[in-house]
Amino acid sequence: MDEDTLAISLIEFAYKLPSYSSVRSDVEEAKVNLEKALSEKKQAEKYDVVFAILKQDILNLDQAQSRLNQVKAELSKITVQDEVFIKASSMCAHRILNYLVDVFNEKQEEVMSRTKDFSGLHAIMKQVESIISQLKQFNVDRETKERLQDNHHTIKSEISDLEAAFVQQKNQPSQSSKQSSSSSGGVPGILWVGAIGLCFAVLPLGILALIVLAIIQANVKND
């Protein structure tokens, strides 16, 4: 029997003994305070598990998904969703979202400067979008909620635009390049998409214009 269990047992024993009203009142108050302290201790221990998970390094997107699943499972064990809970939940969301932004930016730099692997970037974008969508289900504070919403909106928009650029690139025959240029006032169709992205990609993850311009550069080199 640990000390906490022993203490509550002794107080319960004392509470059941015959006593004067003043003594009984003191025992009852001690019992209530001890039960409250033990409850708070148990809640703190549950948060300790959550924070221990967050301290672990995240090395790839699969691990990011795993960390999300782990903290979600631990948070679900905490029944009182008070201010402390919301702060802890917000910290979890920020920790994972920060990694998503970092890995996204690193992949972007890699694609732009070396690999030109836009299909690989697209796959990462889809996985990042999925994880952010799950993070939006956490009970978080207003600042965190807005950050998640902004990034989710941006990544969904850029996935859609990149997929549209892929389709346009695939369907645009090289022999009709002159016709395509004239149909958009001298601007090639894919460059026109890039210009639209450049005007409106102002949210945190905005990279569509760079991606599309890189595709254009790759096309020019291939020609």
GROMACS elastic network, one bead per residue, 0.5 to 0.9 nm:
[ bonds ]
;  ai    aj funct       b0    kb
    1     4     6  0.82520   500
    1     5     6  0.62152   500
    1     6     6  0.63167   500
    2     5     6  0.54685   500
    2     6     6  0.61802   500
    2     7     6  0.86893   500
    3     6     6  0.50145   500
    3     7     6  0.60417   500
    3     8     6  0.86955   500
    4     7     6  0.51580   500
    4     8     6  0.63709   500
    4     9     6  0.85998   500
    4    34     6  0.87568   500
    4    38     6  0.73378   500
    5     8     6  0.53541   500
    5     9     6  0.61292   500
    5    10     6  0.86956   500
    6     9     6  0.50711   500
    6    10     6  0.61880   500
    6    11     6  0.86957   500
    7    10     6  0.52460   500
    7    11     6  0.63127   500
    7    12     6  0.86280   500
    7    34     6  0.82178   500
    8    11     6  0.51668   500
    8    12     6  0.60965   500
    8    13     6  0.85385   500
    8    31     6  0.70576   500
    8    34     6  0.70397   500
    8    35     6  0.74480   500
    9    12     6  0.50968   500
    9    13     6  0.61265   500
    9    14     6  0.86341   500
   10    14     6  0.61340   500
   10    15     6  0.84785   500
   11    15     6  0.59529   500
   11    16     6  0.86543   500
   11    27     6  0.68380   500
   11    28     6  0.82859   500
   11    30     6  0.75526   500
   11    31     6  0.60545   500
   11    34     6  0.88938   500
   12    16     6  0.64258   500
   12    17     6  0.89883   500
   12    27     6  0.85544   500
   12    28     6  0.87520   500
   12    31     6  0.72114   500
   13    16     6  0.53437   500
   13    17     6  0.66856   500
   14    17     6  0.52646   500
   14    18     6  0.84913   500
   14    19     6  0.89102   500
   14    24     6  0.84646   500
   14    27     6  0.70363   500
   15    18     6  0.80988   500
   15    19     6  0.84897   500
   15    24     6  0.65450   500
   15    27     6  0.59319   500
   15    28     6  0.65860   500
   15    31     6  0.81483   500
   16    19     6  0.87007   500
   16    24     6  0.88908   500
   17    24     6  0.86363   500
   18    24     6  0.82299   500
   19    22     6  0.81289   500
   19    23     6  0.61424   500
   19    24     6  0.58392   500
   20    23     6  0.53564   500
   20    24     6  0.60722   500
   20    25     6  0.85513   500
   21    24     6  0.50032   500
   21    25     6  0.60083   500
   21    26     6  0.86456   500
   22    25     6  0.50590   500
   22    26     6  0.63261   500
   22    27     6  0.87427   500
   23    26     6  0.50969   500
   23    27     6  0.62537   500
   23    28     6  0.85621   500
   24    27     6  0.50983   500
   24    28     6  0.60691   500
   24    29     6  0.85864   500
   25    28     6  0.50448   500
   25    29     6  0.61480   500
   25    30     6  0.85807   500
   26    29     6  0.51256   500
   26    30     6  0.61501   500
   26    31     6  0.85616   500
   27    30     6  0.50310   500
   27    31     6  0.60789   500
   27    32     6  0.86579   500
   28    31     6  0.50172   500
   28    32     6  0.62718   500
   28    33     6  0.86784   500
   29    32     6  0.51415   500
   29    33     6  0.61727   500
   29    34     6  0.85262   500
   30    33     6  0.51481   500
   30    34     6  0.60111   500
   30    35     6  0.85057   500
   31    34     6  0.51896   500
   31    35     6  0.61121   500
   31    36     6  0.85676   500
   32    35     6  0.52039   500
   32    36     6  0.61778   500
   32    37     6  0.86304   500
   33    36     6  0.50822   500
   33    37     6  0.61175   500
   33    38     6  0.85831   500
   34    38     6  0.60670   500
   34    39     6  0.84707   500
   35    38     6  0.51039   500
   35    39     6  0.60838   500
   35    40     6  0.86156   500
   36    39     6  0.50565   500
   36    40     6  0.61857   500
   36    41     6  0.85375   500
   37    40     6  0.51263   500
   37    41     6  0.60855   500
   37    42     6  0.86416   500
   38    42     6  0.61843   500
   38    43     6  0.86198   500
   39    42     6  0.51515   500
   39    43     6  0.62676   500
   39    44     6  0.86443   500
   40    43     6  0.50143   500
   40    44     6  0.61034   500
   40    45     6  0.85889   500
   41    44     6  0.50355   500
   41    45     6  0.61934   500
   41    46     6  0.87462   500
   42    45     6  0.50525   500
   42    46     6  0.64204   500
   42    47     6  0.88740   500
   43    46     6  0.51669   500
   43    47     6  0.65054   500
   43    48     6  0.87406   500
   43    78     6  0.69765   500
   43    80     6  0.89014   500
   44    47     6  0.50972   500
   44    48     6  0.61756   500
   44    49     6  0.88666   500
   45    49     6  0.65974   500
   45    50     6  0.89406   500
   46    49     6  0.53264   500
   46    50     6  0.66786   500
   46    51     6  0.89489   500
   46    74     6  0.70472   500
   46    75     6  0.79334   500
   46    77     6  0.77919   500
   46    78     6  0.72520   500
   47    51     6  0.61401   500
   47    52     6  0.84340   500
   47    74     6  0.80364   500
   47    75     6  0.79055   500
   47    78     6  0.85535   500
   47    85     6  0.85493   500
   47    88     6  0.75970   500
   48    51     6  0.51746   500
   48    52     6  0.60167   500
   48    53     6  0.86371   500
   49    52     6  0.50711   500
   49    53     6  0.63534   500
   49    54     6  0.88040   500
   49    71     6  0.84187   500
   49    74     6  0.73551   500
   50    53     6  0.52425   500
   50    54     6  0.64435   500
   50    55     6  0.89028   500
   50    70     6  0.80434   500
   50    71     6  0.56190   500
   50    72     6  0.88194   500
   50    74     6  0.63178   500
   50    75     6  0.73576   500
   50    88     6  0.81713   500
   50    92     6  0.81665   500
   51    55     6  0.62478   500
   51    56     6  0.89576   500
   51    71     6  0.85621   500
   51    88     6  0.82630   500
   51    92     6  0.82455   500
   52    55     6  0.52141   500
   52    56     6  0.68853   500
   53    56     6  0.55520   500
   53    57     6  0.88525   500
   53    67     6  0.68852   500
   53    70     6  0.74570   500
   53    71     6  0.69830   500
   54    57     6  0.77555   500
   54    58     6  0.88436   500
   54    67     6  0.73948   500
   54    71     6  0.79566   500
   54    91     6  0.87427   500
   54    92     6  0.68331   500
   54    95     6  0.71079   500
   54    96     6  0.84030   500
   56    67     6  0.86706   500
   57    63     6  0.87384   500
   58    61     6  0.77992   500
   58    62     6  0.87984   500
   58    63     6  0.57505   500
   58    64     6  0.59715   500
   58    67     6  0.79529   500
   58    96     6  0.83597   500
   58    99     6  0.73622   500
   59    62     6  0.83440   500
   59    63     6  0.64386   500
   59    64     6  0.77798   500
   59    99     6  0.89188   500
   60    63     6  0.53679   500
   60    64     6  0.64081   500
   60    65     6  0.89208   500
   60    99     6  0.88449   500
   60   103     6  0.79672   500
   61    65     6  0.62650   500
   61    66     6  0.85409   500
   61    99     6  0.86350   500
   61   100     6  0.75513   500
   61   103     6  0.81774   500
   61   124     6  0.82740   500
   61   127     6  0.74721   500
   61   128     6  0.76489   500
   61   131     6  0.87716   500
   62    65     6  0.51295   500
   62    66     6  0.62249   500
   62    67     6  0.87090   500
   63    67     6  0.60275   500
   63    68     6  0.84350   500
   64    67     6  0.51533   500
   64    68     6  0.62132   500
   64    69     6  0.86983   500
   64    96     6  0.63815   500
   64    97     6  0.89674   500
   64    99     6  0.77331   500
   64   100     6  0.78882   500
   64   131     6  0.80025   500
   65    68     6  0.50786   500
   65    69     6  0.62800   500
   65    70     6  0.86801   500
   65    96     6  0.86731   500
   65   131     6  0.65514   500
   66    69     6  0.50999   500
   66    70     6  0.61733   500
   66    71     6  0.87513   500
   67    70     6  0.50125   500
   67    71     6  0.61572   500
   67    72     6  0.83393   500
   67    96     6  0.78461   500
   68    71     6  0.54393   500
   68    72     6  0.59584   500
   68    73     6  0.85242   500
   68    92     6  0.79163   500
   68    93     6  0.82457   500
   68    96     6  0.73262   500
   68   131     6  0.81013   500
   68   134     6  0.83046   500
   68   135     6  0.76950   500
   69    72     6  0.51456   500
   69    73     6  0.61472   500
   69    74     6  0.87371   500
   70    73     6  0.52118   500
   70    74     6  0.63472   500
   70    75     6  0.86737   500
   71    74     6  0.50153   500
   71    75     6  0.59407   500
   71    76     6  0.84182   500
   71    89     6  0.84650   500
   71    92     6  0.72468   500
   72    75     6  0.51716   500
   72    76     6  0.61445   500
   72    77     6  0.89419   500
   72    89     6  0.86188   500
   72    92     6  0.89299   500
   72   138     6  0.79440   500
   73    76     6  0.52336   500
   73    77     6  0.68865   500
   74    77     6  0.53987   500
   74    78     6  0.72962   500
   75    78     6  0.54206   500
   75    79     6  0.83554   500
   75    85     6  0.80219   500
   75    88     6  0.86779   500
   75    89     6  0.74891   500
   76    79     6  0.70560   500
   78    81     6  0.71553   500
   78    85     6  0.79594   500
   80    85     6  0.73564   500
   81    84     6  0.75541   500
   81    85     6  0.51089   500
   81    86     6  0.66401   500
   81   139     6  0.83145   500
   82    85     6  0.51897   500
   82    86     6  0.63670   500
   82    87     6  0.87610   500
   83    86     6  0.51256   500
   83    87     6  0.62016   500
   83    88     6  0.86156   500
   83   141     6  0.89990   500
   84    87     6  0.51533   500
   84    88     6  0.61677   500
   84    89     6  0.85378   500
   85    88     6  0.51179   500
   85    89     6  0.60276   500
   85    90     6  0.84644   500
   85   139     6  0.82847   500
   85   140     6  0.85633   500
   86    89     6  0.50138   500
   86    90     6  0.59579   500
   86    91     6  0.84869   500
   86   138     6  0.87208   500
   86   139     6  0.59794   500
   86   140     6  0.51126   500
   86   141     6  0.62410   500
   87    90     6  0.50291   500
   87    91     6  0.61256   500
   87    92     6  0.86707   500
   87   140     6  0.68567   500
   87   141     6  0.69697   500
   88    91     6  0.50637   500
   88    92     6  0.63363   500
   88    93     6  0.87914   500
   88   140     6  0.82813   500
   89    92     6  0.51104   500
   89    93     6  0.63691   500
   89    94     6  0.87556   500
   89   138     6  0.65358   500
   89   139     6  0.62821   500
   89   140     6  0.56888   500
   89   141     6  0.84457   500
   90    93     6  0.50762   500
   90    94     6  0.61571   500
   90    95     6  0.85392   500
   90   138     6  0.76970   500
   90   139     6  0.73464   500
   90   141     6  0.62315   500
   90   143     6  0.88793   500
   90   144     6  0.61654   500
   90   145     6  0.83726   500
   91    94     6  0.51384   500
   91    95     6  0.60512   500
   91    96     6  0.86819   500
   91   140     6  0.84330   500
   91   144     6  0.86473   500
   92    95     6  0.52119   500
   92    96     6  0.63781   500
   92    97     6  0.85219   500
   92   135     6  0.88150   500
   92   138     6  0.89207   500
   93    96     6  0.54215   500
   93    97     6  0.59230   500
   93    98     6  0.84259   500
   93   132     6  0.87043   500
   93   135     6  0.59897   500
   93   136     6  0.82722   500
   93   138     6  0.74602   500
   93   140     6  0.78379   500
   93   144     6  0.74739   500
   93   148     6  0.83511   500
   94    97     6  0.50155   500
   94    98     6  0.58293   500
   94    99     6  0.85463   500
   94   144     6  0.70930   500
   94   147     6  0.89063   500
   94   148     6  0.87300   500
   95    98     6  0.53758   500
   95    99     6  0.66404   500
   95   100     6  0.89752   500
   96    99     6  0.52412   500
   96   100     6  0.63780   500
   96   101     6  0.88782   500
   96   131     6  0.87851   500
   96   132     6  0.87247   500
   96   135     6  0.84254   500
   97   101     6  0.62510   500
   97   102     6  0.85840   500
   97   128     6  0.89275   500
   97   131     6  0.85107   500
   97   132     6  0.70383   500
   97   135     6  0.81406   500
   97   148     6  0.78653   500
   98   101     6  0.52613   500
   98   102     6  0.62178   500
   98   103     6  0.87327   500
   99   102     6  0.50216   500
   99   103     6  0.61119   500
   99   104     6  0.83571   500
  100   103     6  0.53461   500
  100   104     6  0.59723   500
  100   105     6  0.85373   500
  100   128     6  0.62519   500
  100   131     6  0.84489   500
  100   132     6  0.83222   500
  101   104     6  0.50595   500
  101   105     6  0.60800   500
  101   106     6  0.85579   500
  101   128     6  0.84533   500
  101   151     6  0.89595   500
  101   204     6  0.88166   500
  101   205     6  0.74027   500
  102   105     6  0.52263   500
  102   106     6  0.61560   500
  102   107     6  0.86350   500
  103   106     6  0.50261   500
  103   107     6  0.61109   500
  103   108     6  0.84730   500
  103   124     6  0.88289   500
  104   107     6  0.52103   500
  104   108     6  0.61232   500
  104   109     6  0.86965   500
  104   121     6  0.81907   500
  104   124     6  0.72547   500
  104   125     6  0.73199   500
  104   128     6  0.77875   500
  104   205     6  0.83357   500
  105   109     6  0.61935   500
  105   110     6  0.85834   500
  105   205     6  0.80355   500
  106   109     6  0.51607   500
  106   110     6  0.61882   500
  106   111     6  0.86584   500
  107   111     6  0.60958   500
  107   112     6  0.84832   500
  107   120     6  0.86650   500
  107   121     6  0.65634   500
  107   124     6  0.81618   500
  108   111     6  0.52015   500
  108   112     6  0.60436   500
  108   113     6  0.84861   500
  108   118     6  0.89479   500
  108   121     6  0.69648   500
  108   207     6  0.79790   500
  108   211     6  0.82353   500
  109   112     6  0.51537   500
  109   113     6  0.59167   500
  109   114     6  0.80783   500
  110   113     6  0.54450   500
  110   114     6  0.55935   500
  110   115     6  0.62968   500
  110   116     6  0.78090   500
  110   117     6  0.85466   500
  111   114     6  0.55705   500
  111   117     6  0.55416   500
  111   118     6  0.67394   500
  111   120     6  0.85634   500
  111   121     6  0.72747   500
  111   211     6  0.85903   500
  111   214     6  0.89168   500
  112   115     6  0.70568   500
  112   116     6  0.59125   500
  112   117     6  0.84861   500
  112   118     6  0.89101   500
  112   210     6  0.78488   500
  112   211     6  0.72788   500
  112   214     6  0.66194   500
  113   116     6  0.74308   500
  114   117     6  0.84743   500
  115   118     6  0.83476   500
  116   119     6  0.86833   500
  116   120     6  0.89574   500
  116   121     6  0.89172   500
  116   214     6  0.76359   500
  116   215     6  0.78885   500
  116   218     6  0.79427   500
  117   120     6  0.53730   500
  117   121     6  0.64407   500
  117   122     6  0.87482   500
  118   122     6  0.59891   500
  118   123     6  0.85784   500
  118   162     6  0.88593   500
  118   211     6  0.78621   500
  118   215     6  0.82926   500
  119   123     6  0.63210   500
  119   124     6  0.87843   500
  120   123     6  0.51163   500
  120   124     6  0.64073   500
  120   125     6  0.86625   500
  121   124     6  0.51187   500
  121   125     6  0.61268   500
  121   126     6  0.86860   500
  122   126     6  0.62811   500
  122   127     6  0.87608   500
  122   159     6  0.69007   500
  122   162     6  0.77043   500
  122   163     6  0.82083   500
  123   126     6  0.51885   500
  123   127     6  0.63991   500
  123   128     6  0.86844   500
  124   127     6  0.50816   500
  124   128     6  0.60276   500
  124   129     6  0.84405   500
  125   128     6  0.50920   500
  125   129     6  0.60359   500
  125   130     6  0.86112   500
  125   155     6  0.68777   500
  125   156     6  0.84360   500
  125   158     6  0.85687   500
  125   159     6  0.67162   500
  126   129     6  0.50983   500
  126   130     6  0.62725   500
  126   131     6  0.88526   500
  126   155     6  0.83099   500
  126   156     6  0.82784   500
  126   159     6  0.72454   500
  127   130     6  0.51129   500
  127   131     6  0.63979   500
  127   132     6  0.87104   500
  128   131     6  0.52712   500
  128   132     6  0.61827   500
  128   133     6  0.85355   500
  128   152     6  0.88810   500
  128   155     6  0.80330   500
  129   132     6  0.52047   500
  129   133     6  0.60851   500
  129   134     6  0.87434   500
  129   151     6  0.86583   500
  129   152     6  0.63209   500
  129   155     6  0.62126   500
  129   156     6  0.66906   500
  129   159     6  0.88424   500
  130   133     6  0.51094   500
  130   134     6  0.64757   500
  130   135     6  0.88421   500
  130   152     6  0.89587   500
  131   134     6  0.51012   500
  131   135     6  0.62652   500
  131   136     6  0.87770   500
  132   136     6  0.63125   500
  132   148     6  0.67393   500
  132   149     6  0.85909   500
  132   151     6  0.78657   500
  132   152     6  0.61800   500
  133   136     6  0.52963   500
  133   137     6  0.72752   500
  133   148     6  0.82204   500
  133   149     6  0.86988   500
  133   152     6  0.67783   500
  134   137     6  0.55277   500
  134   138     6  0.76003   500
  135   138     6  0.55298   500
  135   148     6  0.74709   500
  136   139     6  0.80296   500
  136   140     6  0.83793   500
  136   145     6  0.68868   500
  136   148     6  0.62785   500
  136   149     6  0.73216   500
  136   152     6  0.86954   500
  137   140     6  0.86382   500
  138   145     6  0.87569   500
  139   145     6  0.85448   500
  140   143     6  0.82036   500
  140   144     6  0.61370   500
  140   145     6  0.61528   500
  141   144     6  0.55024   500
  141   145     6  0.61595   500
  141   146     6  0.87508   500
  142   145     6  0.50210   500
  142   146     6  0.61420   500
  142   147     6  0.85983   500
  143   146     6  0.52689   500
  143   147     6  0.62604   500
  143   148     6  0.87012   500
  144   147     6  0.50640   500
  144   148     6  0.61360   500
  144   149     6  0.85359   500
  145   148     6  0.51763   500
  145   149     6  0.61170   500
  145   150     6  0.86049   500
  146   149     6  0.50455   500
  146   150     6  0.60368   500
  146   151     6  0.85518   500
  147   150     6  0.52103   500
  147   151     6  0.61881   500
  147   152     6  0.84328   500
  147   204     6  0.89995   500
  148   151     6  0.53114   500
  148   152     6  0.59227   500
  148   153     6  0.84479   500
  149   152     6  0.50958   500
  149   153     6  0.59927   500
  149   154     6  0.84956   500
  150   153     6  0.52442   500
  150   154     6  0.61848   500
  150   155     6  0.87118   500
  150   203     6  0.68734   500
  150   204     6  0.76054   500
  151   154     6  0.50588   500
  151   155     6  0.60930   500
  151   156     6  0.85006   500
  151   203     6  0.71930   500
  151   204     6  0.64322   500
  151   205     6  0.65852   500
  152   155     6  0.53112   500
  152   156     6  0.61066   500
  152   157     6  0.84895   500
  153   156     6  0.53423   500
  153   157     6  0.61503   500
  153   158     6  0.86784   500
  153   203     6  0.87658   500
  154   157     6  0.51436   500
  154   158     6  0.61507   500
  154   159     6  0.85680   500
  154   201     6  0.77766   500
  154   202     6  0.87664   500
  154   203     6  0.63011   500
  154   204     6  0.75408   500
  154   205     6  0.64422   500
  154   206     6  0.68476   500
  155   158     6  0.51275   500
  155   159     6  0.60371   500
  155   160     6  0.85510   500
  155   205     6  0.68486   500
  155   206     6  0.80064   500
  156   159     6  0.51856   500
  156   160     6  0.62686   500
  156   161     6  0.86915   500
  157   160     6  0.51854   500
  157   161     6  0.62110   500
  157   162     6  0.85882   500
  158   162     6  0.58663   500
  158   163     6  0.83409   500
  158   197     6  0.83881   500
  158   201     6  0.84137   500
  158   205     6  0.88419   500
  158   206     6  0.76548   500
  158   207     6  0.76448   500
  158   208     6  0.58231   500
  159   162     6  0.51710   500
  159   163     6  0.60908   500
  159   164     6  0.85376   500
  159   208     6  0.85991   500
  160   163     6  0.52190   500
  160   164     6  0.62093   500
  160   165     6  0.86811   500
  161   165     6  0.61422   500
  161   166     6  0.86495   500
  161   193     6  0.80127   500
  161   197     6  0.80164   500
  161   208     6  0.73432   500
  162   166     6  0.62259   500
  162   167     6  0.86912   500
  162   208     6  0.69687   500
  162   211     6  0.78205   500
  162   212     6  0.74066   500
  163   166     6  0.50365   500
  163   167     6  0.63195   500
  163   168     6  0.86464   500
  164   167     6  0.51122   500
  164   168     6  0.61419   500
  164   169     6  0.85166   500
  164   193     6  0.87727   500
  165   168     6  0.50418   500
  165   169     6  0.59735   500
  165   170     6  0.84898   500
  165   190     6  0.64353   500
  165   193     6  0.72336   500
  165   194     6  0.86143   500
  165   212     6  0.71238   500
  165   215     6  0.87963   500
  166   169     6  0.51164   500
  166   170     6  0.61284   500
  166   171     6  0.86269   500
  167   170     6  0.51241   500
  167   171     6  0.61247   500
  167   172     6  0.85215   500
  168   171     6  0.52002   500
  168   172     6  0.59657   500
  168   189     6  0.77399   500
  168   190     6  0.68107   500
  169   172     6  0.53697   500
  169   173     6  0.82897   500
  169   189     6  0.87143   500
  169   190     6  0.69125   500
  169   215     6  0.86914   500
  170   173     6  0.77056   500
  172   175     6  0.85690   500
  172   176     6  0.71616   500
  172   177     6  0.75112   500
  172   180     6  0.82193   500
  172   189     6  0.85775   500
  173   176     6  0.55266   500
  173   177     6  0.69607   500
  174   177     6  0.54466   500
  174   178     6  0.87505   500
  174   223     6  0.83862   500
  175   178     6  0.75710   500
  175   179     6  0.86280   500
  176   179     6  0.52194   500
  176   180     6  0.62131   500
  176   181     6  0.86951   500
  177   180     6  0.50319   500
  177   181     6  0.61745   500
  177   182     6  0.87185   500
  177   188     6  0.72655   500
  177   189     6  0.87815   500
  178   181     6  0.51115   500
  178   182     6  0.63348   500
  178   183     6  0.87006   500
  178   186     6  0.85858   500
  178   188     6  0.81960   500
  179   182     6  0.52502   500
  179   183     6  0.62018   500
  179   184     6  0.89797   500
  179   188     6  0.88768   500
  180   183     6  0.51880   500
  180   184     6  0.67182   500
  180   185     6  0.89812   500
  180   186     6  0.80937   500
  180   187     6  0.78585   500
  180   188     6  0.57377   500
  180   189     6  0.60717   500
  181   184     6  0.56454   500
  181   185     6  0.65175   500
  181   189     6  0.66954   500
  182   185     6  0.51886   500
  182   187     6  0.71512   500
  182   188     6  0.78275   500
  183   186     6  0.71183   500
  183   187     6  0.80097   500
  183   188     6  0.82373   500
  183   189     6  0.82200   500
  184   187     6  0.53149   500
  184   188     6  0.66584   500
  184   189     6  0.66898   500
  184   192     6  0.75489   500
  185   188     6  0.84184   500
  187   190     6  0.83264   500
  187   191     6  0.63318   500
  187   192     6  0.60622   500
  188   191     6  0.52220   500
  188   192     6  0.61991   500
  188   193     6  0.89193   500
  189   192     6  0.51027   500
  189   193     6  0.66358   500
  189   194     6  0.88883   500
  190   193     6  0.51521   500
  190   194     6  0.64085   500
  190   195     6  0.87954   500
  190   212     6  0.72441   500
  190   213     6  0.84681   500
  190   215     6  0.86188   500
  190   216     6  0.72302   500
  191   195     6  0.61836   500
  191   196     6  0.87361   500
  191   212     6  0.72539   500
  191   213     6  0.69637   500
  191   216     6  0.70592   500
  192   195     6  0.50712   500
  192   196     6  0.64628   500
  192   197     6  0.87523   500
  193   196     6  0.52364   500
  193   197     6  0.63375   500
  193   198     6  0.87077   500
  193   209     6  0.81815   500
  193   212     6  0.76226   500
  194   197     6  0.50219   500
  194   198     6  0.61164   500
  194   199     6  0.87212   500
  194   208     6  0.70468   500
  194   210     6  0.77999   500
  194   211     6  0.81666   500
  194   212     6  0.53744   500
  194   213     6  0.63763   500
  195   198     6  0.50221   500
  195   199     6  0.63627   500
  195   200     6  0.88976   500
  195   209     6  0.67814   500
  195   212     6  0.89833   500
  195   213     6  0.89741   500
  196   199     6  0.52580   500
  196   200     6  0.64756   500
  196   201     6  0.83806   500
  196   209     6  0.79029   500
  197   200     6  0.53913   500
  197   201     6  0.54620   500
  197   206     6  0.85306   500
  197   207     6  0.83244   500
  197   208     6  0.56943   500
  197   209     6  0.50775   500
  197   210     6  0.88454   500
  197   212     6  0.85301   500
  198   201     6  0.56264   500
  198   202     6  0.81347   500
  198   206     6  0.85942   500
  198   207     6  0.84095   500
  198   208     6  0.71584   500
  198   210     6  0.80742   500
  199   202     6  0.77248   500
  199   209     6  0.85325   500
  200   203     6  0.83809   500
  200   206     6  0.86384   500
  201   204     6  0.85197   500
  201   205     6  0.81500   500
  201   207     6  0.70480   500
  201   208     6  0.68928   500
  201   209     6  0.75410   500
  202   205     6  0.81149   500
  202   206     6  0.58519   500
  203   206     6  0.54930   500
  204   207     6  0.89710   500
  205   208     6  0.88775   500
  206   209     6  0.79045   500
  206   210     6  0.87906   500
  207   210     6  0.53935   500
  207   211     6  0.62517   500
  207   212     6  0.87605   500
  208   211     6  0.51086   500
  208   212     6  0.61376   500
  208   213     6  0.84605   500
  209   212     6  0.52899   500
  209   213     6  0.60143   500
  209   214     6  0.84955   500
  210   213     6  0.51305   500
  210   214     6  0.60724   500
  210   215     6  0.86472   500
  211   214     6  0.51215   500
  211   215     6  0.63284   500
  211   216     6  0.87377   500
  212   215     6  0.50004   500
  212   216     6  0.62790   500
  212   217     6  0.86713   500
  213   217     6  0.62114   500
  213   218     6  0.86313   500
  214   218     6  0.61548   500
  214   219     6  0.85713   500
  215   218     6  0.50351   500
  215   219     6  0.62116   500
  215   220     6  0.86738   500
  216   219     6  0.50214   500
  216   220     6  0.62310   500
  216   221     6  0.87079   500
  217   220     6  0.50570   500
  217   221     6  0.62883   500
  217   222     6  0.86424   500
  218   221     6  0.51473   500
  218   222     6  0.61929   500
  218   223     6  0.86808   500
  219   222     6  0.50506   500
  219   223     6  0.61798   500
  220   223     6  0.51578   500
